[in-house]
């Protein structure tokens, strides 16, 4: 998270991100909102995609950073909300990365959402070439 915030400021980007609602309670919540965070009630996540798309459409400029796993814990498959948001908003997906093997932060290819399975295969193939901070928690093979 801190590396991401640093990269955001270094690049001059104003990025929004989604986080579980418990992170947005005072006093941490003020900081999270100030950094562009938007709380999500994970016990009732319905409507998050539609709400996010509406926020994107209402804004003059909007960048959204999402982790496809949807959490910092080990998962067996990726959530598809990031893809659905891009598809419904008519926006591209820009692959950003933190490669702890090379100690680099950057951007990879940009793709316009087409067909979910093919897009996820392309995205996962890209991320297999990067070393996450905690490789044991990163799933890139199962949908």
VMD Tcl script that builds the backbone (N, CA, C; Angstrom):
set m [mol new atoms 429]
animate dup $m
set s [atomselect $m all]
$s set {name element resname resid chain x y z} {
  {N N UNK 1 A 0.825 -1.196 0.000}
  {CA C UNK 1 A 0.000 0.000 0.000}
  {C C UNK 1 A 0.871 1.263 0.000}
  {N N UNK 2 A 1.879 1.264 0.867}
  {CA C UNK 2 A 2.732 2.447 0.948}
  {C C UNK 2 A 3.533 2.656 -0.334}
  {N N UNK 3 A 3.981 1.569 -0.932}
  {CA C UNK 3 A 4.693 1.681 -2.208}
  {C C UNK 3 A 3.753 2.252 -3.270}
  {N N UNK 4 A 2.513 1.791 -3.276}
  {CA C UNK 4 A 1.521 2.293 -4.226}
  {C C UNK 4 A 1.235 3.770 -4.038}
  {N N UNK 5 A 1.100 4.196 -2.799}
  {CA C UNK 5 A 0.851 5.610 -2.516}
  {C C UNK 5 A 2.061 6.435 -2.964}
  {N N UNK 6 A 3.250 5.942 -2.685}
  {CA C UNK 6 A 4.462 6.642 -3.119}
  {C C UNK 6 A 4.544 6.753 -4.630}
  {N N UNK 7 A 4.233 5.666 -5.317}
  {CA C UNK 7 A 4.258 5.671 -6.789}
  {C C UNK 7 A 3.216 6.637 -7.339}
  {N N UNK 8 A 2.059 6.670 -6.702}
  {CA C UNK 8 A 0.986 7.557 -7.135}
  {C C UNK 8 A 1.441 9.019 -7.054}
  {N N UNK 9 A 2.035 9.381 -5.940}
  {CA C UNK 9 A 2.487 10.756 -5.784}
  {C C UNK 9 A 3.657 11.068 -6.715}
  {N N UNK 10 A 4.575 10.116 -6.885}
  {CA C UNK 10 A 5.722 10.333 -7.765}
  {C C UNK 10 A 5.283 10.545 -9.211}
  {N N UNK 11 A 4.243 9.838 -9.636}
  {CA C UNK 11 A 3.756 9.956 -11.014}
  {C C UNK 11 A 2.786 11.120 -11.187}
  {N N UNK 12 A 2.357 11.720 -10.085}
  {CA C UNK 12 A 1.417 12.831 -10.157}
  {C C UNK 12 A -0.011 12.404 -10.434}
  {N N UNK 13 A -0.350 11.156 -10.087}
  {CA C UNK 13 A -1.691 10.635 -10.316}
  {C C UNK 13 A -2.559 10.845 -9.085}
  {N N UNK 14 A -3.836 11.050 -9.319}
  {CA C UNK 14 A -4.841 11.038 -8.250}
  {C C UNK 14 A -5.652 9.768 -8.502}
  {N N UNK 15 A -5.432 8.772 -7.682}
  {CA C UNK 15 A -6.020 7.452 -7.897}
  {C C UNK 15 A -7.023 7.142 -6.797}
  {N N UNK 16 A -8.147 6.551 -7.192}
  {CA C UNK 16 A -9.125 6.051 -6.233}
  {C C UNK 16 A -8.903 4.557 -6.064}
  {N N UNK 17 A -9.299 4.042 -4.917}
  {CA C UNK 17 A -9.205 2.602 -4.670}
  {C C UNK 17 A -10.340 2.200 -3.754}
  {N N UNK 18 A -10.671 0.937 -3.771}
  {CA C UNK 18 A -11.708 0.400 -2.901}
  {C C UNK 18 A -11.044 -0.347 -1.758}
  {N N UNK 19 A -11.633 -0.251 -0.580}
  {CA C UNK 19 A -11.114 -0.962 0.588}
  {C C UNK 19 A -12.257 -1.356 1.500}
  {N N UNK 20 A -11.997 -2.358 2.326}
  {CA C UNK 20 A -13.075 -2.793 3.227}
  {C C UNK 20 A -13.435 -1.657 4.174}
  {N N UNK 21 A -14.719 -1.567 4.462}
  {CA C UNK 21 A -15.252 -0.431 5.216}
  {C C UNK 21 A -14.620 -0.252 6.585}
  {N N UNK 22 A -14.128 -1.313 7.196}
  {CA C UNK 22 A -13.535 -1.191 8.527}
  {C C UNK 22 A -12.259 -0.343 8.516}
  {N N UNK 23 A -11.625 -0.198 7.358}
  {CA C UNK 23 A -10.427 0.639 7.252}
  {C C UNK 23 A -10.758 2.130 7.226}
  {N N UNK 24 A -12.045 2.448 7.127}
  {CA C UNK 24 A -12.455 3.836 6.959}
  {C C UNK 24 A -13.060 4.439 8.218}
  {N N UNK 25 A -12.836 3.802 9.343}
  {CA C UNK 25 A -13.282 4.368 10.626}
  {C C UNK 25 A -12.218 5.344 11.120}
  {N N UNK 26 A -12.639 6.412 11.828}
  {CA C UNK 26 A -11.661 7.374 12.347}
  {C C UNK 26 A -10.663 6.699 13.294}
  {N N UNK 27 A -9.453 7.149 13.339}
  {CA C UNK 27 A -8.863 8.246 12.567}
  {C C UNK 27 A -8.280 7.788 11.223}
  {N N UNK 28 A -8.051 6.488 11.035}
  {CA C UNK 28 A -7.469 5.991 9.786}
  {C C UNK 28 A -8.354 6.320 8.584}
  {N N UNK 29 A -9.654 6.330 8.782}
  {CA C UNK 29 A -10.587 6.594 7.693}
  {C C UNK 29 A -10.365 7.930 7.016}
  {N N UNK 30 A -10.016 8.940 7.792}
  {CA C UNK 30 A -9.764 10.260 7.214}
  {C C UNK 30 A -8.570 10.191 6.258}
  {N N UNK 31 A -7.550 9.472 6.667}
  {CA C UNK 31 A -6.353 9.328 5.826}
  {C C UNK 31 A -6.691 8.531 4.573}
  {N N UNK 32 A -7.415 7.428 4.750}
  {CA C UNK 32 A -7.772 6.577 3.611}
  {C C UNK 32 A -8.602 7.355 2.586}
  {N N UNK 33 A -9.575 8.113 3.052}
  {CA C UNK 33 A -10.389 8.927 2.137}
  {C C UNK 33 A -9.541 10.011 1.469}
  {N N UNK 34 A -8.655 10.621 2.234}
  {CA C UNK 34 A -7.773 11.653 1.689}
  {C C UNK 34 A -6.854 11.130 0.602}
  {N N UNK 35 A -6.525 9.842 0.678}
  {CA C UNK 35 A -5.676 9.222 -0.335}
  {C C UNK 35 A -6.473 8.710 -1.535}
  {N N UNK 36 A -7.804 8.863 -1.486}
  {CA C UNK 36 A -8.641 8.439 -2.609}
  {C C UNK 36 A -9.431 7.173 -2.360}
  {N N UNK 37 A -9.406 6.680 -1.131}
  {CA C UNK 37 A -10.112 5.441 -0.812}
  {C C UNK 37 A -11.616 5.587 -0.774}
  {N N UNK 38 A -12.291 4.514 -1.142}
  {CA C UNK 38 A -13.754 4.439 -1.105}
  {C C UNK 38 A -14.120 3.144 -0.389}
  {N N UNK 39 A -14.891 3.252 0.697}
  {CA C UNK 39 A -15.206 2.052 1.483}
  {C C UNK 39 A -16.209 1.126 0.799}
  {N N UNK 40 A -16.015 -0.180 1.029}
  {CA C UNK 40 A -16.923 -1.206 0.522}
  {C C UNK 40 A -17.313 -2.093 1.698}
  {N N UNK 41 A -18.605 -2.289 1.872}
  {CA C UNK 41 A -19.105 -3.203 2.897}
  {C C UNK 41 A -19.035 -4.605 2.310}
  {N N UNK 42 A -18.021 -5.377 2.695}
  {CA C UNK 42 A -17.810 -6.687 2.095}
  {C C UNK 42 A -18.824 -7.714 2.553}
  {N N UNK 43 A -19.591 -7.411 3.598}
  {CA C UNK 43 A -20.645 -8.339 4.008}
  {C C UNK 43 A -21.852 -8.220 3.074}
  {N N UNK 44 A -21.939 -7.124 2.320}
  {CA C UNK 44 A -23.027 -6.900 1.372}
  {C C UNK 44 A -22.476 -6.180 0.143}
  {N N UNK 45 A -21.658 -6.878 -0.668}
  {CA C UNK 45 A -20.968 -6.211 -1.776}
  {C C UNK 45 A -21.820 -5.954 -3.013}
  {N N UNK 46 A -23.069 -6.350 -3.004}
  {CA C UNK 46 A -23.914 -6.157 -4.190}
  {C C UNK 46 A -24.014 -4.682 -4.544}
  {N N UNK 47 A -23.941 -4.403 -5.814}
  {CA C UNK 47 A -24.074 -3.033 -6.288}
  {C C UNK 47 A -22.778 -2.256 -6.368}
  {N N UNK 48 A -21.664 -2.840 -5.939}
  {CA C UNK 48 A -20.394 -2.105 -5.947}
  {C C UNK 48 A -19.979 -1.764 -7.374}
  {N N UNK 49 A -20.141 -2.689 -8.299}
  {CA C UNK 49 A -19.757 -2.420 -9.686}
  {C C UNK 49 A -20.596 -1.276 -10.249}
  {N N UNK 50 A -21.911 -1.341 -10.109}
  {CA C UNK 50 A -22.788 -0.296 -10.641}
  {C C UNK 50 A -22.499 1.055 -9.985}
  {N N UNK 51 A -22.275 1.050 -8.693}
  {CA C UNK 51 A -21.970 2.292 -7.974}
  {C C UNK 51 A -20.648 2.888 -8.448}
  {N N UNK 52 A -19.654 2.040 -8.641}
  {CA C UNK 52 A -18.345 2.510 -9.100}
  {C C UNK 52 A -18.439 3.058 -10.520}
  {N N UNK 53 A -19.173 2.371 -11.386}
  {CA C UNK 53 A -19.362 2.845 -12.761}
  {C C UNK 53 A -20.058 4.208 -12.752}
  {N N UNK 54 A -21.057 4.384 -11.899}
  {CA C UNK 54 A -21.759 5.671 -11.800}
  {C C UNK 54 A -20.809 6.780 -11.350}
  {N N UNK 55 A -19.920 6.470 -10.389}
  {CA C UNK 55 A -18.952 7.466 -9.919}
  {C C UNK 55 A -17.976 7.839 -11.036}
  {N N UNK 56 A -17.564 6.851 -11.815}
  {CA C UNK 56 A -16.647 7.109 -12.926}
  {C C UNK 56 A -17.317 8.019 -13.953}
  {N N UNK 57 A -18.553 7.710 -14.293}
  {CA C UNK 57 A -19.266 8.491 -15.306}
  {C C UNK 57 A -19.547 9.919 -14.841}
  {N N UNK 58 A -19.691 10.121 -13.533}
  {CA C UNK 58 A -19.987 11.448 -12.996}
  {C C UNK 58 A -18.744 12.327 -12.867}
  {N N UNK 59 A -17.571 11.739 -12.949}
  {CA C UNK 59 A -16.327 12.480 -12.732}
  {C C UNK 59 A -15.726 12.979 -14.043}
  {N N UNK 60 A -15.029 14.102 -13.965}
  {CA C UNK 60 A -14.291 14.603 -15.130}
  {C C UNK 60 A -13.086 13.716 -15.409}
  {N N UNK 61 A -12.382 13.344 -14.343}
  {CA C UNK 61 A -11.220 12.455 -14.427}
  {C C UNK 61 A -11.369 11.408 -13.336}
  {N N UNK 62 A -11.008 10.184 -13.645}
  {CA C UNK 62 A -11.145 9.127 -12.639}
  {C C UNK 62 A -10.177 8.002 -12.956}
  {N N UNK 63 A -9.314 7.688 -12.016}
  {CA C UNK 63 A -8.419 6.527 -12.121}
  {C C UNK 63 A -8.737 5.633 -10.938}
  {N N UNK 64 A -8.912 4.366 -11.193}
  {CA C UNK 64 A -9.248 3.406 -10.151}
  {C C UNK 64 A -8.201 2.311 -10.132}
  {N N UNK 65 A -7.586 2.108 -8.988}
  {CA C UNK 65 A -6.604 1.035 -8.820}
  {C C UNK 65 A -7.256 -0.095 -8.029}
  {N N UNK 66 A -7.218 -1.287 -8.590}
  {CA C UNK 66 A -7.817 -2.453 -7.939}
  {C C UNK 66 A -6.887 -3.647 -8.032}
  {N N UNK 67 A -6.885 -4.447 -6.987}
  {CA C UNK 67 A -6.195 -5.733 -7.017}
  {C C UNK 67 A -7.231 -6.790 -7.389}
  {N N UNK 68 A -6.984 -7.580 -8.426}
  {CA C UNK 68 A -7.994 -8.546 -8.854}
  {C C UNK 68 A -8.315 -9.623 -7.819}
  {N N UNK 69 A -7.420 -9.828 -6.860}
  {CA C UNK 69 A -7.733 -10.801 -5.814}
  {C C UNK 69 A -8.813 -10.271 -4.878}
  {N N UNK 70 A -8.913 -8.959 -4.748}
  {CA C UNK 70 A -9.916 -8.346 -3.895}
  {C C UNK 70 A -9.580 -8.399 -2.416}
  {N N UNK 71 A -8.380 -8.822 -2.056}
  {CA C UNK 71 A -7.984 -8.953 -0.656}
  {C C UNK 71 A -6.476 -9.128 -0.574}
  {N N UNK 72 A -5.950 -9.058 0.647}
  {CA C UNK 72 A -4.528 -9.332 0.844}
  {C C UNK 72 A -4.293 -10.778 1.257}
  {N N UNK 73 A -5.369 -11.507 1.487}
  {CA C UNK 73 A -5.251 -12.911 1.894}
  {C C UNK 73 A -5.129 -13.816 0.677}
  {N N UNK 74 A -4.706 -15.046 0.886}
  {CA C UNK 74 A -4.610 -16.037 -0.195}
  {C C UNK 74 A -6.001 -16.328 -0.732}
  {N N UNK 75 A -6.127 -16.320 -2.042}
  {CA C UNK 75 A -7.378 -16.668 -2.694}
  {C C UNK 75 A -7.091 -17.746 -3.736}
  {N N UNK 76 A -8.124 -18.473 -4.105}
  {CA C UNK 76 A -7.946 -19.496 -5.133}
  {C C UNK 76 A -8.328 -18.985 -6.510}
  {N N UNK 77 A -9.044 -17.859 -6.567}
  {CA C UNK 77 A -9.413 -17.283 -7.851}
  {C C UNK 77 A -9.576 -15.774 -7.716}
  {N N UNK 78 A -9.480 -15.108 -8.845}
  {CA C UNK 78 A -9.628 -13.666 -8.853}
  {C C UNK 78 A -11.093 -13.275 -8.902}
  {N N UNK 79 A -11.398 -12.161 -8.313}
  {CA C UNK 79 A -12.725 -11.571 -8.464}
  {C C UNK 79 A -12.742 -10.883 -9.832}
  {N N UNK 80 A -13.912 -10.709 -10.401}
  {CA C UNK 80 A -13.988 -10.128 -11.744}
  {C C UNK 80 A -14.567 -8.717 -11.747}
  {N N UNK 81 A -14.762 -8.131 -10.585}
  {CA C UNK 81 A -15.327 -6.791 -10.511}
  {C C UNK 81 A -14.507 -5.764 -11.266}
  {N N UNK 82 A -13.190 -5.867 -11.208}
  {CA C UNK 82 A -12.337 -4.901 -11.912}
  {C C UNK 82 A -12.621 -4.938 -13.417}
  {N N UNK 83 A -12.804 -6.136 -13.952}
  {CA C UNK 83 A -13.080 -6.302 -15.378}
  {C C UNK 83 A -14.474 -5.769 -15.707}
  {N N UNK 84 A -15.452 -6.078 -14.856}
  {CA C UNK 84 A -16.826 -5.639 -15.084}
  {C C UNK 84 A -16.941 -4.114 -15.024}
  {N N UNK 85 A -16.222 -3.495 -14.085}
  {CA C UNK 85 A -16.224 -2.023 -14.004}
  {C C UNK 85 A -15.697 -1.445 -15.310}
  {N N UNK 86 A -14.557 -1.939 -15.777}
  {CA C UNK 86 A -13.977 -1.421 -17.020}
  {C C UNK 86 A -14.904 -1.649 -18.208}
  {N N UNK 87 A -15.471 -2.836 -18.292}
  {CA C UNK 87 A -16.366 -3.168 -19.416}
  {C C UNK 87 A -17.593 -2.255 -19.416}
  {N N UNK 88 A -18.246 -2.126 -18.257}
  {CA C UNK 88 A -19.471 -1.329 -18.176}
  {C C UNK 88 A -19.210 0.171 -18.325}
  {N N UNK 89 A -18.038 0.624 -17.893}
  {CA C UNK 89 A -17.706 2.052 -18.004}
  {C C UNK 89 A -17.106 2.383 -19.369}
  {N N UNK 90 A -16.787 1.355 -20.165}
  {CA C UNK 90 A -16.191 1.588 -21.473}
  {C C UNK 90 A -14.775 2.105 -21.394}
  {N N UNK 91 A -14.033 1.599 -20.407}
  {CA C UNK 91 A -12.670 2.073 -20.176}
  {C C UNK 91 A -11.666 0.931 -20.312}
  {N N UNK 92 A -10.410 1.273 -20.619}
  {CA C UNK 92 A -9.390 0.236 -20.717}
  {C C UNK 92 A -8.903 -0.204 -19.338}
  {N N UNK 93 A -8.276 -1.345 -19.321}
  {CA C UNK 93 A -7.601 -1.843 -18.127}
  {C C UNK 93 A -6.109 -1.655 -18.373}
  {N N UNK 94 A -5.457 -0.905 -17.491}
  {CA C UNK 94 A -4.020 -0.686 -17.589}
  {C C UNK 94 A -3.378 -1.539 -16.496}
  {N N UNK 95 A -2.502 -2.420 -16.891}
  {CA C UNK 95 A -1.889 -3.330 -15.922}
  {C C UNK 95 A -0.718 -2.648 -15.223}
  {N N UNK 96 A -0.877 -2.420 -13.935}
  {CA C UNK 96 A 0.189 -1.855 -13.129}
  {C C UNK 96 A 0.825 -2.964 -12.323}
  {N N UNK 97 A 2.061 -2.767 -11.909}
  {CA C UNK 97 A 2.723 -3.829 -11.156}
  {C C UNK 97 A 3.748 -3.292 -10.169}
  {N N UNK 98 A 3.967 -4.101 -9.164}
  {CA C UNK 98 A 5.063 -3.957 -8.211}
  {C C UNK 98 A 5.839 -5.258 -8.335}
  {N N UNK 99 A 7.021 -5.221 -8.903}
  {CA C UNK 99 A 7.825 -6.430 -9.065}
  {C C UNK 99 A 8.926 -6.414 -8.006}
  {N N UNK 100 A 8.719 -7.215 -6.976}
  {CA C UNK 100 A 9.674 -7.238 -5.874}
  {C C UNK 100 A 10.955 -7.973 -6.250}
  {N N UNK 101 A 10.927 -8.776 -7.308}
  {CA C UNK 101 A 12.137 -9.450 -7.776}
  {C C UNK 101 A 13.125 -8.484 -8.389}
  {N N UNK 102 A 12.617 -7.511 -9.120}
  {CA C UNK 102 A 13.472 -6.516 -9.769}
  {C C UNK 102 A 13.431 -5.167 -9.059}
  {N N UNK 103 A 12.591 -5.088 -8.026}
  {CA C UNK 103 A 12.403 -3.838 -7.279}
  {C C UNK 103 A 11.976 -2.699 -8.199}
  {N N UNK 104 A 10.973 -2.999 -9.029}
  {CA C UNK 104 A 10.457 -1.991 -9.946}
  {C C UNK 104 A 8.945 -1.856 -9.791}
  {N N UNK 105 A 8.469 -0.682 -10.122}
  {CA C UNK 105 A 7.040 -0.370 -10.162}
  {C C UNK 105 A 6.794 0.179 -11.551}
  {N N UNK 106 A 5.709 -0.246 -12.172}
  {CA C UNK 106 A 5.472 0.272 -13.509}
  {C C UNK 106 A 4.126 -0.125 -14.065}
  {N N UNK 107 A 4.010 0.083 -15.370}
  {CA C UNK 107 A 2.786 -0.238 -16.082}
  {C C UNK 107 A 3.113 -1.192 -17.209}
  {N N UNK 108 A 2.212 -2.116 -17.426}
  {CA C UNK 108 A 2.343 -3.059 -18.522}
  {C C UNK 108 A 1.390 -2.676 -19.632}
  {N N UNK 109 A 0.888 -3.673 -20.335}
  {CA C UNK 109 A -0.006 -3.386 -21.461}
  {C C UNK 109 A -1.356 -2.839 -21.017}
  {N N UNK 110 A -2.015 -2.208 -21.950}
  {CA C UNK 110 A -3.376 -1.717 -21.774}
  {C C UNK 110 A -4.278 -2.583 -22.634}
  {N N UNK 111 A -5.405 -3.023 -22.081}
  {CA C UNK 111 A -6.330 -3.795 -22.901}
  {C C UNK 111 A -7.752 -3.308 -22.684}
  {N N UNK 112 A -8.503 -3.365 -23.759}
  {CA C UNK 112 A -9.915 -3.019 -23.707}
  {C C UNK 112 A -10.674 -4.297 -23.430}
  {N N UNK 113 A -11.550 -4.311 -22.433}
  {CA C UNK 113 A -12.276 -5.539 -22.109}
  {C C UNK 113 A -13.053 -6.066 -23.302}
  {N N UNK 114 A -12.852 -7.347 -23.560}
  {CA C UNK 114 A -13.555 -8.010 -24.649}
  {C C UNK 114 A -14.330 -9.196 -24.111}
  {N N UNK 115 A -13.660 -10.335 -24.049}
  {CA C UNK 115 A -14.264 -11.564 -23.530}
  {C C UNK 115 A -13.547 -11.911 -22.225}
  {N N UNK 116 A -14.305 -12.148 -21.175}
  {CA C UNK 116 A -13.755 -12.297 -19.832}
  {C C UNK 116 A -12.657 -13.344 -19.737}
  {N N UNK 117 A -12.910 -14.565 -20.160}
  {CA C UNK 117 A -11.920 -15.638 -19.989}
  {C C UNK 117 A -10.619 -15.319 -20.726}
  {N N UNK 118 A -10.729 -14.821 -21.947}
  {CA C UNK 118 A -9.528 -14.487 -22.720}
  {C C UNK 118 A -8.762 -13.334 -22.074}
  {N N UNK 119 A -9.487 -12.329 -21.616}
  {CA C UNK 119 A -8.834 -11.184 -20.973}
  {C C UNK 119 A -8.124 -11.605 -19.695}
  {N N UNK 120 A -8.777 -12.429 -18.881}
  {CA C UNK 120 A -8.141 -12.889 -17.641}
  {C C UNK 120 A -6.906 -13.722 -17.936}
  {N N UNK 121 A -6.948 -14.541 -18.965}
  {CA C UNK 121 A -5.773 -15.334 -19.342}
  {C C UNK 121 A -4.616 -14.419 -19.734}
  {N N UNK 122 A -4.900 -13.369 -20.491}
  {CA C UNK 122 A -3.868 -12.405 -20.897}
  {C C UNK 122 A -3.291 -11.683 -19.678}
  {N N UNK 123 A -4.167 -11.242 -18.800}
  {CA C UNK 123 A -3.725 -10.506 -17.608}
  {C C UNK 123 A -2.910 -11.411 -16.691}
  {N N UNK 124 A -3.382 -12.621 -16.473}
  {CA C UNK 124 A -2.659 -13.550 -15.591}
  {C C UNK 124 A -1.307 -13.919 -16.175}
  {N N UNK 125 A -1.215 -14.087 -17.486}
  {CA C UNK 125 A 0.074 -14.395 -18.115}
  {C C UNK 125 A 1.068 -13.258 -17.873}
  {N N UNK 126 A 0.597 -12.019 -17.950}
  {CA C UNK 126 A 1.475 -10.884 -17.687}
  {C C UNK 126 A 1.989 -10.927 -16.249}
  {N N UNK 127 A 1.095 -11.155 -15.287}
  {CA C UNK 127 A 1.499 -11.113 -13.883}
  {C C UNK 127 A 2.346 -12.315 -13.461}
  {N N UNK 128 A 2.302 -13.393 -14.209}
  {CA C UNK 128 A 3.175 -14.529 -13.888}
  {C C UNK 128 A 4.643 -14.175 -14.062}
  {N N UNK 129 A 4.935 -13.126 -14.820}
  {CA C UNK 129 A 6.324 -12.713 -15.034}
  {C C UNK 129 A 6.805 -11.753 -13.949}
  {N N UNK 130 A 5.953 -11.411 -13.006}
  {CA C UNK 130 A 6.298 -10.479 -11.929}
  {C C UNK 130 A 6.395 -11.231 -10.608}
  {N N UNK 131 A 7.252 -10.751 -9.723}
  {CA C UNK 131 A 7.424 -11.378 -8.415}
  {C C UNK 131 A 6.687 -10.558 -7.368}
  {N N UNK 132 A 5.616 -11.132 -6.780}
  {CA C UNK 132 A 4.896 -10.400 -5.730}
  {C C UNK 132 A 5.677 -10.395 -4.421}
  {N N UNK 133 A 5.286 -9.506 -3.543}
  {CA C UNK 133 A 5.946 -9.426 -2.233}
  {C C UNK 133 A 5.764 -10.723 -1.452}
  {N N UNK 134 A 4.563 -11.294 -1.536}
  {CA C UNK 134 A 4.253 -12.557 -0.863}
  {C C UNK 134 A 3.761 -13.555 -1.906}
  {N N UNK 135 A 4.679 -14.229 -2.610}
  {CA C UNK 135 A 4.272 -15.143 -3.679}
  {C C UNK 135 A 3.302 -16.240 -3.223}
  {N N UNK 136 A 3.403 -16.639 -1.981}
  {CA C UNK 136 A 2.532 -17.706 -1.472}
  {C C UNK 136 A 1.070 -17.265 -1.377}
  {N N UNK 137 A 0.821 -15.965 -1.457}
  {CA C UNK 137 A -0.550 -15.449 -1.362}
  {C C UNK 137 A -1.132 -15.077 -2.730}
  {N N UNK 138 A -0.335 -15.166 -3.770}
  {CA C UNK 138 A -0.749 -14.650 -5.068}
  {C C UNK 138 A -1.212 -15.784 -5.983}
  {N N UNK 139 A -2.448 -15.732 -6.416}
  {CA C UNK 139 A -3.022 -16.752 -7.289}
  {C C UNK 139 A -3.130 -16.194 -8.700}
  {N N UNK 140 A -2.551 -16.886 -9.677}
  {CA C UNK 140 A -2.671 -16.444 -11.068}
  {C C UNK 140 A -3.143 -17.553 -11.984}
  {N N UNK 141 A -3.546 -18.655 -11.447}
  {CA C UNK 141 A -3.888 -19.754 -12.338}
  {C C UNK 141 A -5.368 -20.117 -12.355}
  {N N UNK 142 A -6.057 -19.988 -11.259}
  {CA C UNK 142 A -7.450 -20.405 -11.222}
  {C C UNK 142 A -8.379 -19.209 -11.410}
  {N N UNK 143 A -9.454 -19.431 -12.157}
  {CA C UNK 143 A -10.435 -18.348 -12.341}
  {C C UNK 143 A -11.544 -18.589 -11.397}
}
mol reanalyze $m
mol bondsrecalc $m
mol representation Tube
mol addrep $m
